[in-house]
Amino acid sequence: QVQLVESGGGLVQTGESLKLSCTASKDVSSIYAVGWYRQAPERQTERLASISENVGTYYADSVKGRFTISRDKAKNTIDLQMDNLNPDDSGMYYCNVGDVVEGIYHDYWGEGTQVTVSS
């Protein structure tokens, strides 16, 4: 079992930055896959960024060049640096990890943190 707690959300204006952090109960460097997702009203949940052993680093077209995902081994967090935010970036942001234990893949989610970008 891996517990995840997101933090860093808030209200910002267009063009500003935010950094989201996801604190994991397991060593983040040993987790198979980590990622950030966004859910906005009347829109499908979108995978924004992820790092996995087999695929490497992925960014959705909507955030490429503006968002950066990373693992902070010292703090044991999965971070999402978000720059040049715009109102379309508003939504609930969720941290997700995929952990492989004894050959079995397990999927875990945090409870989310709200990001609101005003115009």
Residue, then its C-alpha position, 0 to 999 in steps of 0.5 A: q500500500v502506498q499513501l499519497v498526499e498532494s499539496g501546493g494547489g491554490l488560486v493564481q492569475t494567468g501567467e503565474s506559476l505553481k509547484l505541486s508536490c505529492t508526498a509518498s509513503k514509499d521511496v519514490s525512487s523505487i516506484y515503477a511509475v509516477g504521474w499527475y492527472r487533472q480533472a476539470p468540470e465537464r472534461q475528461t480526466e487528463r494525464l498531464a505528465s508521468i515518468s515510468e520505467n518503460v516509457g520514460t517521461y511523458y507530457a500531454d500536448s496541452v502542458k508540454g513546455r510549461f510543466t515539469i515533472s520530477r522526483d525529489k529523492a531528498k523530500n520523497t516527493i513527486d513534484l509538478q512545476m507548472d509555469n505560465l498557467n492559464p484558466d484552462d489549467s484549472g481543475m483538481y490535480y491528482c497524483n498517481v503511482g504505479d507500484v510493482v510488488e512481487g510481479i503484480y502492478h498496483d495503482y494508487w491515487g491521492e485525494g487531489t489538490q485544487v488549482t484555479v487560474s483566474s483570467 
